[in-house]
Amino acid sequence: MQKISIVGAGRVGETTAQILAEEELCREVALYDVREDVPEGVALDIFQTAPFFEFDCRLSGSNDPAILADSDLVVVTAGFPRKPGMSRSDVLAANVKIVDDVTDHIVEHAPNAIILVVSNPVDTLTYRVAQRTGWPRSRVFGQAGVLDASRMAAFIAEETGFSALDITTIVLGGHGDTMVPMPRYCTVNGVPVSTFIPADRLEAIIERTRKGGAEILALRKNSSAYDAPAAAVAAMVDAISNNRRRLMPCVALLEGEYGKHDIAMGVPCILDESGLRKVVELELNERERADFERSSAAVREDIERLASIV
């Protein structure tokens, strides 16, 4: 890619910019933020690490949305973060207005871009961006499952002592307490994870995965997670920028898959240079189906709230 723009120069946006630059996933990273001088400062600070990390990617920042022009991909991280005790849905009213403005700027200045939504509640806001742009789902999708799956993999590595590099996990559903970790599809170098972890401990890992973001928020107190979310975004960008055709759990607008229409939530997807190439349907057992239905109902409730907010 030539240019990737990041909307929101907060902690997630800044860390994402740093990783994208270090890994040289594009020639230019642009940061847009409404806070005066902040995006310029972030861009300058990161660019001054170039001699240490040996990258040639250029960085710029601005309070003018025109900086989004000619973007191949726009990562949307803008919005109010959660505070301890808040759910992702609690920030919906504030963040939908921010994301609406951001979406309009993208449509005006980068009409051919792919949009990757990170702002919470990500399922509902991905749906909102897709509806507001009218763009195909291949160009509008969200990040959640990649992060949730990485958290689950880390917990499994911690529990078993195995290398995190050998652990494959997948998480479906909404990005919240009703997410659906899929232990039946989780492996350690191809071997089912249930071979190594007793059922009760696996259930504890599933529950910890659901509350992974809240756990970090409670510990940090003044900040939600940003390192792992940024790394998850970078992994998705890498799949797109390098046309890797990777299978990754993403927030996608469903068009009949899993029996759902007119909703955006986490499902396995294939990412390549076109963006979201395809949604992959997994066979769900009775419990998985019930959990997925419960999760979709929670996402649907937030989507229905949109009409009363704006």
ZAMARGU-4260 file (C-alpha; in steps of 0.2 Angstrom, whole numbers, plus 5000, padded with zeros to 4 digits):
<rodrens>
0) 5000/5000/5000 | 5005/5018/4997 | 4995/5027/5011 | 4987/5021/5027 | 4977/5034/5037
5) 4973/5032/5056 | 4959/5042/5063 | 4962/5045/5081 | 4980/5049/5088 | 4976/5042/5105
10) 4985/5027/5112 | 4978/5014/5100 | 4981/5025/5085 | 4998/5030/5090 | 5004/5012/5094
15) 4996/5006/5078 | 5005/5020/5068 | 5022/5014/5076 | 5019/4996/5071 | 5014/5000/5054
20) 5029/5011/5051 | 5041/4999/5059 | 5035/4985/5048 | 5034/4996/5033 | 5017/4990/5028
25) 5015/5006/5017 | 5025/5021/5011 | 5015/5034/5021 | 5005/5034/5038 | 4994/5049/5041
30) 4986/5053/5057 | 4970/5063/5059 | 4964/5070/5075 | 4953/5084/5081 | 4964/5089/5095
35) 4975/5103/5090 | 4993/5099/5086 | 4992/5081/5094 | 4993/5071/5077 | 5007/5082/5071
40) 5016/5078/5088 | 5013/5060/5087 | 5019/5058/5069 | 5035/5068/5073 | 5039/5057/5088
45) 5036/5041/5079 | 5046/5047/5064 | 5061/5051/5075 | 5062/5032/5079 | 5066/5028/5061
50) 5085/5028/5063 | 5083/5016/5077 | 5071/5004/5069 | 5077/5007/5052 | 5061/5011/5042
55) 5058/5023/5028 | 5039/5025/5030 | 5035/5043/5031 | 5023/5050/5044 | 5012/5065/5045
60) 4998/5072/5056 | 4984/5085/5055 | 4968/5092/5062 | 4962/5094/5044 | 4952/5079/5037
65) 4959/5082/5020 | 4975/5073/5026 | 4964/5057/5023 | 4965/5060/5004 | 4972/5046/4993
70) 4972/5033/5007 | 4971/5015/5002 | 4965/5010/5020 | 4958/5020/5034 | 4959/5013/5052
75) 4946/5021/5063 | 4951/5022/5082 | 4943/5038/5087 | 4931/5039/5101 | 4929/5040/5120
80) 4937/5025/5129 | 4929/5014/5142 | 4932/5018/5160 | 4932/5005/5174 | 4915/4997/5176
85) 4909/5002/5159 | 4904/4990/5145 | 4908/4994/5127 | 4890/4997/5124 | 4890/5011/5137
90) 4901/5022/5125 | 4889/5020/5110 | 4880/5036/5112 | 4895/5047/5112 | 4905/5037/5099
95) 4892/5035/5086 | 4892/5054/5083 | 4911/5054/5082 | 4911/5040/5070 | 4897/5047/5059
100) 4908/5063/5056 | 4923/5052/5053 | 4914/5042/5040 | 4908/5057/5031 | 4926/5064/5030
105) 4932/5047/5023 | 4919/5047/5010 | 4923/5064/5005 | 4942/5063/5005 | 4946/5044/5002
110) 4931/5037/4992 | 4941/5022/4986 | 4948/5017/5003 | 4945/5001/5014 | 4939/5005/5031
115) 4944/4995/5046 | 4934/5000/5062 | 4942/4998/5079 | 4931/5011/5089 | 4919/5003/5102
120) 4907/4996/5102 | 4915/4989/5086 | 4901/4978/5080 | 4888/4992/5080 | 4899/5005/5074
125) 4905/4994/5059 | 4887/4991/5055 | 4884/5010/5056 | 4899/5014/5045 | 4893/5001/5032
130) 4876/5008/5032 | 4882/5026/5031 | 4894/5023/5016 | 4884/5011/5007 | 4900/5002/5002
135) 4901/4984/5000 | 4907/4973/5015 | 4923/4969/5007 | 4928/4987/5010 | 4920/4990/5028
140) 4924/4978/5042 | 4930/4979/5060 | 4944/4972/5071 | 4939/4962/5087 | 4941/4943/5084
145) 4959/4944/5080 | 4962/4953/5097 | 4951/4941/5106 | 4959/4926/5099 | 4976/4932/5103
150) 4971/4935/5121 | 4964/4917/5122 | 4980/4910/5114 | 4990/4920/5127 | 4980/4913/5141
155) 4982/4895/5134 | 5001/4898/5133 | 5001/4904/5151 | 4991/4888/5157 | 5000/4875/5147
160) 5018/4882/5146 | 5018/4879/5127 | 5025/4893/5115 | 5011/4905/5110 | 5018/4903/5092
165) 5010/4886/5091 | 4993/4890/5098 | 4979/4893/5086 | 4962/4900/5092 | 4946/4907/5085
170) 4933/4918/5093 | 4916/4922/5086 | 4901/4934/5090 | 4901/4951/5097 | 4916/4960/5105
175) 4910/4960/5123 | 4904/4949/5137 | 4894/4938/5125 | 4908/4934/5113 | 4910/4916/5108
180) 4927/4908/5111 | 4928/4892/5101 | 4939/4879/5111 | 4933/4865/5099 | 4943/4874/5085
185) 4958/4879/5096 | 4974/4869/5094 | 4992/4868/5099 | 5002/4864/5083 | 4987/4855/5076
190) 4983/4845/5092 | 4966/4850/5101 | 4969/4861/5116 | 4957/4849/5126 | 4971/4836/5125
195) 4981/4847/5137 | 4969/4857/5147 | 4955/4850/5159 | 4937/4855/5155 | 4936/4866/5170
200) 4952/4876/5167 | 4946/4878/5149 | 4930/4885/5154 | 4940/4897/5165 | 4950/4903/5150
205) 4934/4905/5140 | 4927/4917/5153 | 4944/4926/5155 | 4944/4929/5136 | 4927/4936/5137
210) 4932/4949/5150 | 4950/4951/5143 | 4948/4970/5140 | 4939/4973/5156 | 4953/4964/5166
215) 4967/4976/5158 | 4956/4991/5161 | 4954/4987/5179 | 4972/4984/5181 | 4978/5000/5172
220) 4964/5010/5179 | 4968/5026/5168 | 4968/5017/5151 | 4961/5003/5142 | 4972/4991/5132
225) 4981/4998/5117 | 4997/4987/5113 | 4987/4971/5109 | 4973/4980/5099 | 4986/4989/5089
230) 4996/4973/5085 | 4979/4965/5080 | 4976/4979/5068 | 4993/4978/5061 | 4991/4959/5058
235) 4975/4963/5048 | 4984/4977/5038 | 4998/4965/5034 | 4986/4952/5027 | 4978/4965/5016
240) 4994/4975/5011 | 5003/4959/5007 | 4988/4949/4999 | 4991/4935/5011 | 4973/4927/5010
245) 4974/4925/5029 | 4959/4917/5038 | 4956/4929/5053 | 4940/4933/5064 | 4934/4950/5059
250) 4918/4960/5062 | 4909/4958/5045 | 4892/4963/5039 | 4882/4946/5037 | 4872/4943/5022
255) 4864/4926/5026 | 4879/4918/5034 | 4875/4909/5051 | 4857/4913/5047 | 4859/4932/5050
260) 4855/4947/5039 | 4857/4966/5043 | 4870/4964/5057 | 4889/4965/5059 | 4898/4953/5071
265) 4913/4943/5072 | 4915/4928/5060 | 4930/4920/5052 | 4935/4929/5036 | 4947/4928/5022
270) 4958/4945/5020 | 4967/4949/5005 | 4971/4964/4994 | 4953/4967/4991 | 4949/4968/5009
275) 4937/4956/5016 | 4936/4943/5002 | 4924/4930/5010 | 4915/4925/5026 | 4918/4907/5031
280) 4904/4898/5039 | 4909/4885/5053 | 4898/4871/5058 | 4892/4875/5075 | 4886/4862/5088
285) 4871/4865/5099 | 4880/4875/5113 | 4890/4885/5101 | 4874/4890/5091 | 4865/4895/5107
290) 4880/4906/5112 | 4881/4914/5095 | 4862/4917/5095 | 4864/4925/5112 | 4878/4936/5106
295) 4869/4941/5090 | 4854/4947/5101 | 4866/4958/5111 | 4873/4966/5095 | 4856/4968/5088
300) 4850/4977/5104 | 4864/4990/5101 | 4860/4992/5083 | 4842/4995/5087 | 4848/5009/5099
305) 4855/5018/5085 | 4838/5025/5080 | 4836/5033/5097 | 4853/5041/5097 | 4854/5050/5081
</rodrens>
